[in-house]
Amino acid sequence: SHLEYLPTQYICDYIKSIQDEHNLGAQAYQGIMYKSTMINTSYSLAIFDSSLFECIRTETINIASVNYEY
């Protein structure tokens, strides 16, 4: 459910607002890691400072369909 992402979105927005308000930049928080709602064994990252990473490869994939089953 898209509602499962709301707490994470709120936390990210709050952290970014704290950093902006106090002019902390990326000094205080560099990002957060949270459990994926799509794959139980995976984690997602919300990174606040893209300079911490270097893109080493990109790939374009066309998705024809998605099938969810419970």
C-alpha positions as CSV (number, residue, x, y, z in Angstrom):
1,S,0.0,0.0,0.0
2,H,1.2,3.5,-0.8
3,L,0.2,4.4,2.8
4,E,3.1,2.3,4.1
5,Y,5.5,4.9,2.7
6,L,3.9,7.8,4.5
7,P,5.8,7.5,7.8
8,T,9.1,7.2,5.9
9,Q,8.2,10.2,3.7
10,Y,7.3,12.2,6.8
11,I,10.6,11.4,8.6
12,C,12.6,12.3,5.5
13,D,10.9,15.6,5.1
14,Y,11.3,16.4,8.8
15,I,15.0,15.6,8.8
16,K,15.6,17.7,5.6
17,S,13.7,20.6,7.2
18,I,15.8,20.4,10.3
19,Q,19.0,20.5,8.3
20,D,17.7,23.4,6.1
21,E,16.5,25.4,9.2
22,H,19.8,25.1,11.0
23,N,22.0,25.3,7.8
24,L,23.4,21.8,8.6
25,G,23.6,20.6,5.0
26,A,24.6,16.9,5.0
27,Q,26.5,17.2,8.3
28,A,23.7,16.0,10.6
29,Y,22.0,13.2,8.6
30,Q,23.2,11.6,5.4
31,G,20.1,9.4,4.8
32,I,18.0,6.7,6.3
33,M,17.5,3.0,5.5
34,Y,14.1,1.3,5.9
35,K,12.6,-2.0,5.2
36,S,11.1,-2.4,1.7
37,T,7.4,-2.8,1.4
38,M,7.8,-4.7,-1.8
39,I,10.3,-7.4,-0.8
40,N,10.5,-8.6,2.8
41,T,14.2,-9.3,2.7
42,S,15.2,-6.0,1.1
43,Y,15.8,-2.4,2.3
44,S,15.4,0.9,0.7
45,L,17.6,4.0,1.1
46,A,16.6,7.7,1.2
47,I,19.8,9.6,0.7
48,F,20.0,13.3,1.5
49,D,23.4,13.9,0.0
50,S,23.9,12.6,-3.5
51,S,27.6,13.6,-3.4
52,L,28.2,10.5,-1.2
53,F,27.6,8.3,-4.2
54,E,29.1,7.8,-7.7
55,C,26.9,6.5,-10.5
56,I,28.8,3.6,-12.1
57,R,26.0,2.2,-14.4
58,T,22.5,3.0,-15.6
59,E,20.0,0.8,-17.3
60,T,16.6,1.4,-18.8
61,I,14.0,-1.3,-18.4
62,N,10.5,-1.2,-19.9
63,I,7.9,-2.8,-17.6
64,A,5.0,-4.4,-19.6
65,S,3.0,-5.4,-16.6
66,V,3.0,-6.0,-12.8
67,N,1.2,-8.8,-11.1
68,Y,0.7,-8.8,-7.3
69,E,-0.6,-11.8,-5.5
70,Y,-1.3,-12.6,-1.8
